Amino acid sequence: MLDTRAAGDKRRRWQVPALAVATFLYVWLRLDPSLLFEATRRYPAFAPDWHFALKTLMRPGGANAYVSAWLAQWFGVSWLGAIILTLAAGALCAAMARLLRLVSGRPAGWVALLPGTLTLILYSQFEFHLSDVTGLVLATVAAAAYAACRTRPLPVRIGWFAVLSVVLYGLIGGPYLAFVGLCAILEAALGSGRLPGLLYVLSGEALPQLLGVNVLGLRLREAFAGETPLDSDISIFGRLTLAALWAALLIITAVVARRAARPATAPSAPSRGRTVAVAALLVLPVVLSYFPLPALMLRTSAALRDGRYEDVLRLARGKHHNPPPLRLVHAINQSLYHVGRWPDDLCQYSQGAEGLMMGMLCGPGLRPTQIRSLRYDPPTAFECFEACLDFGLLSQAEREACESLEGNGPHARTLRALAEVNIVKGRPEAARHYLQALARIPWGARWAREKLAALQADPTQADDPEVRRRRAAWGKQDVHAGDMMFAEQMRGLLRHDETNRQAFEALMAFYLLNRDLKHFAELIERLPKVGYATIPRPWQEALVLWEATAHQVVGLPGYLIEPAVYADFARFGDLVRPYQEAGEMAQAQAASASDFGNSYFYYYSFAVSGVGAR
C-alpha cells in the first residue's frame, strides 16, 4: 500500500507541473488573452486612484472586482494574461482538492481537475470576467475552512459559518452563494443533518437581502446576481458554462461527502471508463475553442484597435455570415478605407448596410433603440467613437466617449480617445488630464507618456500629420445632424470640404449597401472633385445597373465604363433570369455565387457579398 501511494505521489509531482504548462500554452497560444483586452462587454475598467477604489470597494464583491479588474489590465500582454488565467484555474483546482481532502481524508485525485477544465471552457467563450473564477476560488477556500472545523459542536460551526458568510459576501458578492451551497452539503452529509443545511441555504437569500438591499440600497440583481450564472451580462452559452462550473463544485462535493459518511472501504482502482471520461473532459476545452465566430470577432476587433488593417482583411476574407455581424462589417470597411481599397474591394467581403459605423441608421435592419443599445455598450461604444474621431466628427466622438466614461468607467481606449479629441481641438491642458490618467494603466501607458512629452515640446501638435488631417476634416465646426444620422453627417462633411475622400467613399458605400442607386448616381458626379482618375469596378457595376433600371446615363466626361463590365452584366442576367422568372431566387443565388458572388450585381440582387470564387 505504501509503495502504491509513493508511486502515486511521484506521478503527481510531474503530472501537475506538466498540466500547468499545457494549460498555460493552450491559453496563451490558442485563446490569446490579449484578444479579451477591452473587446468584450464585461471587460472591467480600472483606474489607480482613490475615487475609483472607493466606488468599487464600497459594494458587495467590490474587493474581488477591484483586484480582478487590476489583473485584467495585464491581458494586453498575452503571455502575462495566460499566466494569470492559468493561476486562476489552478487555484480553483487546488482549493477543490483541499476541500475534498478535508472531507474524505484522502487525496482527491483527478476529480479535482474538473472545475479547472470547466474554467478553461468558460475562457474559450471569451465573455467571462476574471472575478467569475476568483470569486469561486475564495468561496471554495472558505468552504474548506468550514470543513476543517466540522467536528466542532454545532453552535461553533454556525458561528463560524456566520462570520465566513458576512466576510465572504463583502469580498466576493454573488459567488458567496456557492460557499453557502457547499457548507449546506457538508452539514447535511457530515454534520447535524438536513435541517442546519436548509437553514444555511435560507441564509443565502437572507444575507444579500439584509445587507445588499436593505442596508446598501442595491437592486436585487446587484445584490444577488453579479458573477453568477444569473448574470444577464454574460452570453447564454457563457451562463450555461458558468452554471456547469457551479454545479460541478456542488455535485463533486456532495458525492465525496456522501461516500465519506459511509463505513470505510478500501479505495477502488480507477476503471478504464473513468480514465477515458477524464481524458475527454481535459480535451473538451480545446474542442470548444474552435467555435469560429467569437474568436474571429475578437481578432478583427483587436487588429482594428491596433491599426493592423491588412490583418483585419486577411481574417475576414472568405468568412461569410448571413446576416454578417455588425462589428465585423464595421472593421472591414474601416480597414478598407485605411488601406485605400474601400471602393475597389467593397464586395470582396461580407457586407451589410447596418455595419457602417455600428448601425447609425445606416440601413433598414435596426431600430434606433437597438442602435443606441449597441453604441453605448462596450466594446461597440469604443469602436463607434473611435470611428467618429477618425472621420473628424470630433464633438460627437467627445460626447460619446464622455458618456462611455460615465457609464462604463475609465477604460484605456476611452481615455485615449478623449485625449486625442482634446489635442485636435487645441485643448492641451484637458488632453494632459486624460493622458495622466492613461499613463497609470498598463495598456496605453507608453503611448500616454510619449504624448505627454510631445505636448510638453509643442502644445499645438501642428506637425503631427494625423492631427492635421483630423483638424482639416473637422474644420472647427460641427456637423449639425442627429448623432445617428450617418448619411447626413457625411453630407455635412462634404459640404465643408468637397475633397474629403473618406466622407465621399463612406457615403458611396452607404448608398451602394442600401441599394440606393438614385442617390449614388447623383453623388458620383462629384468624382472629379475628389481626385479619382478612374471609376472603381463596383461603382462601374452600379452605374450599369442604374442605366438598366432607370434608363438614364450618368454623364462623366473623361471616365469610362469598361466593356467587360457590360459583358459581365449580360452574363449575370442570362444566368439568373430563368430562375427569377420561375420564382426560384435561392437557386438563382446559388447558381451565380461562384462567378459573381464578389460583384455588385450579386449584392444588388441578393443583399449578399463576398461569396464568389474570384
C-alpha positions as CSV (number, residue, x, y, z in Angstrom):
1,M,0.0,0.0,0.0
2,L,2.8,2.4,0.9
3,D,4.6,1.6,-2.3
4,T,1.5,2.4,-4.3
5,R,1.0,5.6,-2.5
6,A,4.6,6.6,-3.0
7,A,4.3,5.8,-6.7
8,G,1.2,7.9,-7.0
9,D,2.9,10.8,-5.2
10,K,5.8,10.6,-7.6
11,R,3.5,10.6,-10.6
12,R,1.7,13.7,-9.3
13,R,5.0,15.5,-8.8
14,W,5.5,15.7,-12.6
15,Q,1.9,15.4,-13.7
16,V,0.7,18.6,-12.0
17,P,3.5,20.8,-13.4
18,A,3.1,19.3,-16.9
19,L,-0.6,20.0,-16.7
20,A,0.0,23.6,-15.6
21,V,2.5,24.1,-18.5
22,A,0.0,22.6,-21.0
23,T,-2.8,24.9,-19.7
24,F,-0.5,27.9,-20.0
25,L,0.4,27.1,-23.6
26,Y,-3.2,26.4,-24.5
27,V,-4.4,29.7,-23.0
28,W,-1.5,31.7,-24.5
29,L,-1.3,30.3,-28.0
30,R,-4.8,29.1,-28.7
31,L,-7.1,31.5,-26.7
32,D,-4.7,34.5,-26.7
33,P,-5.8,36.7,-23.7
34,S,-4.8,39.8,-25.5
35,L,-7.9,39.4,-27.6
36,L,-10.0,39.9,-24.4
37,F,-8.5,43.3,-23.7
38,E,-11.4,45.8,-23.8
39,A,-13.0,43.7,-26.6
40,T,-15.9,42.2,-24.7
41,R,-19.0,43.6,-22.9
42,R,-17.8,42.6,-19.4
43,Y,-14.2,43.7,-19.7
44,P,-13.6,45.7,-16.5
45,A,-12.4,49.3,-16.3
46,F,-9.6,50.2,-13.8
47,A,-8.1,53.4,-12.5
48,P,-5.4,53.5,-9.8
49,D,-7.0,56.3,-7.8
50,W,-9.0,56.6,-4.6
51,H,-12.2,57.7,-6.3
52,F,-12.3,54.5,-8.4
53,A,-11.2,52.4,-5.5
54,L,-13.8,53.7,-3.1
55,K,-16.6,53.5,-5.7
56,T,-15.6,49.8,-6.4
57,L,-14.9,48.7,-2.9
58,M,-18.0,50.1,-1.3
59,R,-20.3,47.4,-2.5
60,P,-20.6,43.6,-2.1
61,G,-17.9,41.9,-4.1
62,G,-16.0,45.1,-4.6
63,A,-12.7,43.7,-3.4
64,N,-12.9,40.8,-5.8
65,A,-13.9,43.1,-8.6
66,Y,-11.2,45.6,-7.9
67,V,-8.3,43.0,-7.8
68,S,-9.7,41.2,-10.8
69,A,-10.0,44.5,-12.8
70,W,-6.4,45.3,-12.0
71,L,-5.2,41.9,-13.0
72,A,-7.3,42.0,-16.2
73,Q,-5.4,45.2,-17.4
74,W,-2.4,42.9,-18.0
75,F,-4.2,40.8,-20.5
76,G,-2.9,43.2,-23.2
77,V,0.3,41.3,-22.8
78,S,-0.8,37.9,-24.0
79,W,1.7,35.7,-22.0
80,L,1.1,37.7,-18.8
81,G,-2.7,37.2,-19.3
82,A,-2.1,33.5,-19.9
83,I,-0.1,33.2,-16.6
84,I,-3.0,35.0,-14.7
85,L,-5.7,32.8,-16.2
86,T,-3.6,29.6,-15.6
87,L,-3.1,30.6,-12.0
88,A,-6.8,31.3,-11.6
89,A,-7.8,27.9,-13.0
90,G,-5.0,26.2,-10.9
91,A,-6.1,27.9,-7.7
92,L,-9.7,26.7,-8.2
93,C,-8.4,23.1,-8.7
94,A,-6.1,23.4,-5.6
95,A,-8.9,24.8,-3.5
96,M,-11.2,22.0,-4.6
97,A,-8.5,19.4,-3.9
98,R,-8.0,20.8,-0.4
99,L,-11.8,20.8,0.3
100,L,-12.2,17.2,-0.9
101,R,-9.2,16.0,1.1
102,L,-10.7,17.5,4.3
103,V,-14.0,15.9,3.6
104,S,-12.8,12.4,2.6
105,G,-9.5,12.2,4.5
106,R,-7.6,11.1,1.4
107,P,-6.2,12.8,-1.8
108,A,-8.9,13.9,-4.2
109,G,-7.3,12.6,-7.4
110,W,-8.2,13.8,-10.8
111,V,-11.8,14.7,-9.9
112,A,-10.5,18.0,-8.5
113,L,-9.4,18.9,-12.1
114,L,-13.0,19.0,-13.4
115,P,-13.6,22.6,-12.1
116,G,-10.4,23.7,-13.9
117,T,-11.5,22.1,-17.1
118,L,-14.8,23.9,-16.9
119,T,-12.9,27.1,-16.2
120,L,-11.0,26.6,-19.5
121,I,-14.3,26.1,-21.3
122,L,-15.5,29.3,-19.8
123,Y,-12.3,31.1,-21.0
124,S,-13.0,29.7,-24.5
125,Q,-16.3,31.7,-24.7
126,F,-14.4,35.0,-24.5
127,E,-17.1,36.6,-22.3
128,F,-16.1,35.6,-18.8
129,H,-15.0,38.1,-16.2
130,L,-11.9,37.1,-14.1
131,S,-13.9,37.7,-11.0
132,D,-16.3,34.9,-12.0
133,V,-13.4,32.5,-11.3
134,T,-11.6,34.2,-8.4
135,G,-14.9,34.5,-6.6
136,L,-15.4,30.8,-6.8
137,V,-11.8,30.2,-5.6
138,L,-12.4,32.3,-2.5
139,A,-15.8,30.6,-2.0
140,T,-14.1,27.1,-2.2
141,V,-11.3,28.2,0.1
142,A,-13.8,29.4,2.7
143,A,-15.8,26.1,2.4
144,A,-12.5,24.3,3.1
145,A,-12.1,26.4,6.2
146,Y,-15.6,25.5,7.3
147,A,-14.9,21.8,6.5
148,A,-11.8,21.9,8.8
149,C,-14.0,22.6,11.8
150,R,-16.8,20.1,11.0
151,T,-16.0,18.1,14.1
152,R,-16.7,21.1,16.4
153,P,-20.1,21.5,18.2
154,L,-23.0,22.8,16.1
155,P,-23.1,26.2,17.7
156,V,-19.4,26.8,17.0
157,R,-19.9,25.7,13.4
158,I,-22.9,28.0,13.0
159,G,-21.0,30.9,14.4
160,W,-18.0,30.2,12.1
161,F,-20.4,29.9,9.1
162,A,-21.9,33.3,10.0
163,V,-18.5,35.0,10.3
164,L,-17.3,33.5,7.0
165,S,-20.6,34.4,5.3
166,V,-20.5,38.1,6.2
167,V,-16.8,38.5,5.3
168,L,-17.2,36.5,2.1
169,Y,-20.3,38.3,0.9
170,G,-18.4,41.6,1.4
171,L,-15.4,40.3,-0.5
172,I,-17.0,38.5,-3.5
173,G,-20.7,39.2,-3.6
174,G,-22.7,36.8,-5.7
175,P,-20.3,33.8,-5.7
176,Y,-20.8,33.8,-1.9
177,L,-23.9,31.7,-2.8
178,A,-21.6,28.8,-3.9
179,F,-20.0,28.9,-0.4
180,V,-23.5,28.6,1.1
181,G,-24.3,25.6,-1.1
182,L,-21.0,23.9,-0.2
183,C,-21.5,24.4,3.5
184,A,-25.1,23.2,3.3
185,I,-24.0,20.0,1.6
186,L,-21.2,19.4,4.2
187,E,-23.6,20.0,7.1
188,A,-26.3,17.7,5.6
189,A,-23.9,14.8,4.8
190,L,-21.4,15.0,7.6
191,G,-22.8,17.3,10.3
192,S,-26.1,17.5,12.2
193,G,-28.4,16.7,9.3
194,R,-30.5,18.4,6.8
195,L,-32.1,21.0,9.0
196,P,-28.9,23.0,9.6
197,G,-28.1,22.6,5.9
198,L,-31.6,24.0,5.0
199,L,-31.0,26.9,7.3
200,Y,-27.7,27.7,5.6
201,V,-29.5,27.7,2.2
202,L,-32.1,30.1,3.5
203,S,-29.3,32.4,4.9
204,G,-28.0,32.6,1.3
205,E,-31.1,34.6,0.5
206,A,-31.4,36.5,3.8
207,L,-27.9,37.9,3.9
208,P,-27.9,39.6,0.5
209,Q,-31.4,40.9,1.1
210,L,-30.4,42.3,4.5
211,L,-27.0,43.8,3.7
212,G,-27.3,44.3,-0.1
213,V,-30.9,45.6,-0.5
214,N,-31.9,47.0,2.9
215,V,-28.6,48.4,4.1
216,L,-26.7,49.3,0.9
217,G,-29.8,50.1,-1.2
218,L,-28.9,47.8,-4.1
219,R,-31.3,46.4,-6.6
220,L,-32.0,42.6,-6.3
221,R,-29.9,41.9,-9.4
222,E,-26.9,43.8,-8.0
223,A,-27.2,42.2,-4.6
224,F,-27.5,38.6,-5.8
225,A,-26.6,38.0,-9.5
226,G,-23.2,39.6,-10.1
227,E,-20.6,37.0,-11.2
228,T,-23.2,34.2,-11.0
229,P,-25.0,32.1,-13.7
230,L,-27.9,34.6,-13.4
231,D,-25.8,37.5,-14.6
232,S,-27.6,38.8,-17.7
233,D,-24.4,40.4,-18.9
234,I,-23.0,37.0,-19.9
235,S,-23.9,35.3,-23.1
236,I,-26.3,32.3,-22.9
237,F,-23.5,29.8,-23.5
238,G,-21.3,31.6,-21.0
239,R,-24.0,31.4,-18.4
240,L,-24.6,27.7,-19.1
241,T,-20.8,27.0,-18.8
242,L,-20.6,29.0,-15.5
243,A,-23.7,27.2,-14.2
244,A,-21.9,23.9,-15.1
245,L,-18.9,25.0,-13.1
246,W,-21.0,25.8,-10.1
247,A,-22.9,22.5,-10.4
248,A,-19.6,20.6,-10.7
249,L,-18.3,22.2,-7.4
250,L,-21.5,21.3,-5.6
251,I,-22.1,17.8,-7.1
252,I,-18.5,16.6,-6.6
253,T,-18.5,17.8,-3.0
254,A,-21.9,16.1,-2.4
255,V,-20.7,12.8,-3.9
256,V,-17.4,12.8,-1.9
257,A,-19.1,13.8,1.3
258,R,-21.7,11.1,1.0
259,R,-19.0,8.5,0.4
260,A,-17.1,9.8,3.4
261,A,-20.2,9.4,5.6
262,R,-20.3,5.6,4.7
263,P,-18.3,3.0,6.6
264,A,-14.6,2.9,5.4
265,T,-13.9,0.7,2.5
266,A,-10.7,0.0,0.6
267,P,-10.2,2.5,-2.3
268,S,-11.1,1.1,-5.6
269,A,-8.7,1.2,-8.5
270,P,-9.6,3.7,-11.3
271,S,-11.5,2.0,-14.1
272,R,-10.7,2.4,-17.8
273,G,-14.1,4.1,-18.3
274,R,-13.2,6.7,-15.6
275,T,-9.8,7.3,-17.3
276,V,-11.5,7.8,-20.7
277,A,-14.0,10.2,-19.2
278,V,-11.3,12.3,-17.5
279,A,-9.3,12.4,-20.8
280,A,-12.4,13.5,-22.7
281,L,-13.1,16.3,-20.2
282,L,-9.5,17.5,-20.5
283,V,-9.8,17.7,-24.3
284,L,-13.2,19.3,-24.3
285,P,-11.9,22.9,-23.9
286,V,-9.7,22.5,-26.9
287,V,-12.6,21.3,-29.0
288,L,-14.9,24.2,-27.9
289,S,-12.2,26.8,-28.6
290,Y,-12.6,26.1,-32.3
291,F,-16.1,27.7,-32.5
292,P,-15.0,30.3,-35.1
293,L,-17.2,33.4,-34.7
294,P,-16.3,34.7,-31.2
295,A,-12.6,34.3,-31.9
296,L,-12.9,35.9,-35.4
297,M,-14.8,38.9,-33.9
298,L,-12.2,39.4,-31.2
299,R,-9.2,39.1,-33.6
300,T,-10.6,41.5,-36.1
301,S,-11.5,44.0,-33.4
302,A,-8.1,43.7,-31.8
303,A,-6.4,44.2,-35.2
304,L,-8.6,47.3,-35.9
305,R,-7.8,48.7,-32.5
306,D,-4.1,48.3,-33.1
307,G,-4.2,49.7,-36.7
308,R,-3.3,46.4,-38.3
309,Y,-5.8,46.8,-41.2
310,E,-4.3,44.2,-43.5
311,D,-4.7,41.7,-40.7
312,V,-8.4,42.6,-40.4
313,L,-8.9,42.0,-44.1
314,R,-6.9,38.7,-44.1
315,L,-9.0,37.4,-41.2
316,A,-12.3,38.5,-42.8
317,R,-11.6,37.2,-46.3
318,G,-13.8,34.2,-47.1
319,K,-15.7,34.4,-43.8
320,H,-19.4,34.6,-44.7
321,H,-22.3,35.0,-42.2
322,N,-25.8,35.9,-43.1
323,P,-26.5,38.4,-41.8
324,P,-22.9,39.5,-41.2
325,P,-22.1,40.7,-37.6
326,L,-22.1,44.5,-37.3
327,R,-18.7,44.6,-35.7
328,L,-17.1,42.5,-38.5
329,V,-18.6,44.7,-41.3
330,H,-17.5,47.8,-39.4
331,A,-13.9,46.5,-39.1
332,I,-13.9,45.5,-42.8
333,N,-15.0,48.9,-44.0
334,Q,-12.7,50.9,-41.7
335,S,-9.8,48.8,-42.8
336,L,-10.6,49.1,-46.5
337,Y,-10.6,52.8,-46.2
338,H,-7.2,52.9,-44.4
339,V,-5.5,50.7,-46.9
340,G,-7.0,52.6,-49.8
341,R,-9.2,49.8,-51.3
342,W,-12.7,50.7,-50.0
343,P,-14.3,51.4,-53.4
344,D,-12.4,48.6,-55.3
345,D,-12.8,45.8,-52.8
346,L,-16.2,46.7,-51.3
347,C,-17.9,43.5,-52.5
348,Q,-15.0,41.2,-51.8
349,Y,-16.1,40.8,-48.2
350,S,-19.3,40.0,-46.3
351,Q,-21.2,43.3,-46.3
352,G,-24.3,44.8,-44.8
353,A,-25.6,48.3,-44.5
354,E,-26.0,48.2,-40.8
355,G,-22.3,47.5,-40.3
356,L,-21.3,51.0,-41.3
357,M,-20.5,52.9,-38.1
358,M,-22.3,50.4,-35.9
359,G,-25.7,51.0,-37.3
360,M,-26.2,54.8,-37.0
361,L,-29.4,54.4,-39.1
362,C,-27.2,53.1,-42.0
363,G,-29.8,50.5,-43.1
364,P,-33.3,49.1,-42.5
365,G,-32.4,46.3,-40.3
366,L,-32.0,48.0,-36.9
367,R,-34.4,50.3,-34.9
368,P,-33.0,53.4,-33.3
369,T,-33.3,51.8,-29.8
370,Q,-31.3,48.9,-31.0
371,I,-28.6,51.1,-32.4
372,R,-28.3,53.1,-29.2
373,S,-28.0,49.9,-27.1
374,L,-25.2,48.8,-29.4
375,R,-23.4,52.1,-29.4
376,Y,-23.4,52.8,-25.7
377,D,-22.3,49.4,-24.6
378,P,-18.6,48.4,-24.7
379,P,-16.9,47.3,-26.9
380,T,-19.0,48.8,-29.7
381,A,-19.0,52.1,-27.9
382,F,-15.2,52.2,-28.2
383,E,-15.3,51.4,-31.9
384,C,-18.0,53.9,-32.6
385,F,-16.4,57.0,-31.0
386,E,-13.0,56.0,-32.5
387,A,-14.6,55.9,-35.9
388,C,-16.2,59.3,-35.3
389,L,-12.8,60.6,-34.3
390,D,-11.3,59.2,-37.5
391,F,-14.0,60.9,-39.6
392,G,-13.4,64.2,-38.0
393,L,-16.7,64.2,-36.1
394,L,-14.9,65.5,-33.0
395,S,-17.8,66.7,-30.9
396,Q,-19.8,63.5,-31.5
397,A,-16.7,61.5,-30.6
398,E,-16.2,63.5,-27.5
399,R,-19.8,63.3,-26.4
400,E,-19.9,59.5,-26.9
401,A,-16.6,59.0,-25.1
402,C,-17.8,61.1,-22.2
403,E,-21.0,59.0,-22.0
404,S,-18.9,55.8,-22.1
405,L,-16.6,57.2,-19.4
406,E,-19.7,57.8,-17.2
407,G,-21.4,54.6,-17.9
408,N,-18.6,52.1,-18.4
409,G,-15.8,53.5,-16.3
410,P,-12.2,54.7,-17.2
411,H,-11.3,52.2,-19.9
412,A,-8.0,52.8,-21.5
413,R,-9.5,53.3,-25.0
414,T,-12.0,55.9,-23.7
415,L,-9.2,57.9,-22.0
416,R,-7.1,57.7,-25.2
417,A,-10.0,58.9,-27.4
418,L,-10.7,61.8,-25.1
419,A,-7.0,62.8,-25.1
420,E,-6.9,62.7,-28.9
421,V,-10.1,64.8,-29.2
422,N,-8.7,67.5,-27.0
423,I,-5.4,67.5,-28.8
424,V,-7.1,68.0,-32.1
425,K,-9.4,70.7,-30.7
426,G,-6.3,72.6,-29.3
427,R,-7.0,72.0,-25.6
428,P,-3.6,70.7,-24.3
429,E,-4.4,71.0,-20.6
430,A,-7.6,68.9,-20.9
431,A,-5.6,66.4,-23.0
432,R,-2.9,66.2,-20.3
433,H,-5.6,65.3,-17.7
434,Y,-6.7,62.2,-19.6
435,L,-3.1,61.3,-20.6
436,Q,-2.0,61.4,-17.0
437,A,-4.9,59.0,-16.1
438,L,-4.0,56.7,-19.0
439,A,-0.3,56.7,-18.0
440,R,-1.3,54.9,-14.8
441,I,-3.0,52.0,-16.7
442,P,-0.6,49.2,-18.0
443,W,-2.1,49.2,-21.5
444,G,-1.6,52.6,-23.2
445,A,0.9,53.9,-20.6
446,R,3.8,54.1,-23.1
447,W,1.7,55.9,-25.7
448,A,0.4,58.3,-23.0
449,R,3.9,59.1,-21.8
450,E,5.0,59.8,-25.4
451,K,2.1,62.1,-26.0
452,L,2.7,64.0,-22.7
453,A,6.3,64.5,-23.8
454,A,5.1,65.7,-27.3
455,L,2.6,68.1,-25.7
456,Q,5.4,69.5,-23.5
457,A,7.5,70.2,-26.5
458,D,4.7,71.5,-28.7
459,P,1.3,72.1,-27.2
460,T,-0.3,72.8,-30.6
461,Q,0.9,69.5,-32.2
462,A,0.8,71.3,-35.5
463,D,3.5,68.9,-37.0
464,D,1.6,65.7,-36.3
465,P,0.2,64.5,-39.6
466,E,-2.8,62.7,-38.1
467,V,-3.7,65.8,-36.0
468,R,-3.5,67.9,-39.1
469,R,-5.8,65.5,-41.1
470,R,-8.4,65.4,-38.4
471,R,-8.3,69.2,-37.9
472,A,-8.8,69.6,-41.7
473,A,-11.8,67.3,-41.7
474,W,-13.3,68.9,-38.6
475,G,-12.8,72.5,-39.9
476,K,-13.5,73.8,-36.3
477,Q,-17.3,73.3,-36.9
478,D,-19.7,70.6,-36.0
479,V,-22.0,68.7,-38.4
480,H,-25.5,69.8,-37.5
481,A,-27.2,66.4,-37.8
482,G,-28.6,63.8,-35.4
483,D,-25.9,61.7,-33.7
484,M,-27.2,58.6,-35.6
485,M,-27.8,60.2,-39.0
486,F,-24.8,58.7,-40.8
487,A,-25.7,59.9,-44.3
488,E,-26.4,63.5,-43.1
489,Q,-23.2,63.6,-41.2
490,M,-21.2,62.5,-44.3
491,R,-23.0,65.0,-46.4
492,G,-22.2,67.7,-43.8
493,L,-18.5,66.9,-44.0
494,L,-18.6,67.1,-47.8
495,R,-20.4,70.5,-47.6
496,H,-17.4,71.7,-45.5
497,D,-14.8,70.1,-47.8
498,E,-15.8,68.7,-51.2
499,T,-12.4,66.9,-51.5
500,N,-13.0,64.9,-48.3
501,R,-12.3,61.4,-49.8
502,Q,-13.1,59.5,-46.6
503,A,-16.6,61.1,-46.3
504,F,-17.2,60.6,-50.0
505,E,-16.3,56.9,-50.0
506,A,-18.4,56.4,-46.9
507,L,-21.4,58.0,-48.4
508,M,-20.9,56.0,-51.6
509,A,-20.7,52.8,-49.6
510,F,-23.9,53.9,-47.7
511,Y,-25.9,54.2,-50.9
512,L,-24.5,51.1,-52.5
513,L,-25.1,48.9,-49.5
514,N,-28.6,50.2,-49.2
515,R,-29.1,49.7,-52.9
516,D,-30.0,53.3,-53.4
517,L,-28.8,53.8,-57.0
518,K,-30.6,57.1,-57.5
519,H,-28.6,59.0,-54.8
520,F,-25.5,57.0,-55.8
521,A,-25.8,58.3,-59.4
522,E,-26.2,61.9,-58.2
523,L,-23.2,61.7,-55.9
524,I,-20.9,60.1,-58.4
525,E,-21.0,63.2,-60.5
526,R,-18.6,64.7,-57.8
527,L,-16.0,62.1,-58.8
528,P,-13.5,64.6,-60.3
529,K,-13.6,66.9,-57.3
530,V,-12.4,64.0,-55.0
531,G,-9.4,63.1,-57.2
532,Y,-10.3,59.8,-58.8
533,A,-8.6,59.1,-62.2
534,T,-10.8,56.1,-62.9
535,I,-14.1,54.6,-61.7
536,P,-13.7,51.7,-59.3
537,R,-15.1,48.4,-60.6
538,P,-18.1,48.1,-58.1
539,W,-19.1,51.7,-58.9
540,Q,-19.0,50.8,-62.7
541,E,-21.3,47.9,-62.0
542,A,-23.7,50.1,-60.0
543,L,-23.7,52.6,-62.9
544,V,-24.6,49.8,-65.4
545,L,-27.4,48.7,-63.1
546,W,-28.6,52.3,-62.9
547,E,-28.6,52.7,-66.6
548,A,-30.5,49.4,-67.0
549,T,-33.1,50.1,-64.3
550,A,-33.7,53.8,-64.6
551,H,-32.9,54.1,-68.4
552,Q,-30.6,57.1,-67.7
553,V,-27.0,57.6,-68.4
554,V,-24.7,59.5,-66.0
555,G,-22.5,61.9,-67.8
556,L,-18.9,61.7,-66.5
557,P,-16.6,63.3,-69.1
558,G,-13.2,61.6,-69.0
559,Y,-14.4,58.5,-67.2
560,L,-15.2,55.2,-69.0
561,I,-17.1,52.0,-68.1
562,E,-15.1,49.0,-69.2
563,P,-16.7,46.8,-71.9
564,A,-16.1,43.8,-69.6
565,V,-18.5,45.2,-67.1
566,Y,-21.3,45.4,-69.7
567,A,-20.4,41.8,-70.8
568,D,-20.5,40.5,-67.2
569,F,-23.8,42.2,-66.6
570,A,-25.2,40.5,-69.7
571,R,-23.9,37.1,-68.5
572,F,-25.2,37.6,-65.0
573,G,-28.7,38.5,-66.4
574,D,-28.7,35.4,-68.7
575,L,-27.8,33.2,-65.8
576,V,-30.2,34.4,-63.1
577,R,-33.2,35.5,-65.3
578,P,-34.7,31.9,-65.8
579,Y,-34.6,31.3,-62.1
580,Q,-36.1,34.7,-61.3
581,E,-38.9,34.2,-63.8
582,A,-39.7,30.8,-62.1
583,G,-39.6,32.4,-58.7
584,E,-36.6,30.4,-57.7
585,M,-34.4,33.1,-56.1
586,A,-32.5,30.7,-53.9
587,Q,-31.4,28.7,-56.9
588,A,-30.5,31.9,-58.8
589,Q,-28.3,32.9,-55.8
590,A,-26.6,29.6,-55.6
591,A,-26.1,29.3,-59.4
592,S,-24.4,32.7,-59.7
593,A,-22.4,32.7,-56.5
594,S,-19.2,31.3,-57.8
595,D,-18.7,33.7,-60.8
596,F,-20.5,36.8,-59.5
597,G,-20.5,36.5,-55.6
598,N,-17.9,39.3,-55.3
599,S,-19.7,41.7,-57.7
600,Y,-22.1,44.5,-57.0
601,F,-24.6,42.8,-59.4
602,Y,-24.8,39.9,-57.0
603,Y,-25.1,42.1,-53.9
604,Y,-27.8,44.3,-55.5
605,S,-29.8,41.2,-56.4
606,F,-29.4,39.1,-53.2
607,A,-28.0,41.5,-50.5
608,V,-25.1,39.1,-50.1
609,S,-21.4,39.6,-50.9
610,G,-18.0,38.1,-50.5
611,V,-19.0,34.6,-51.6
612,G,-17.5,34.4,-55.1
613,A,-14.6,32.4,-56.3
614,R,-12.7,35.4,-57.7
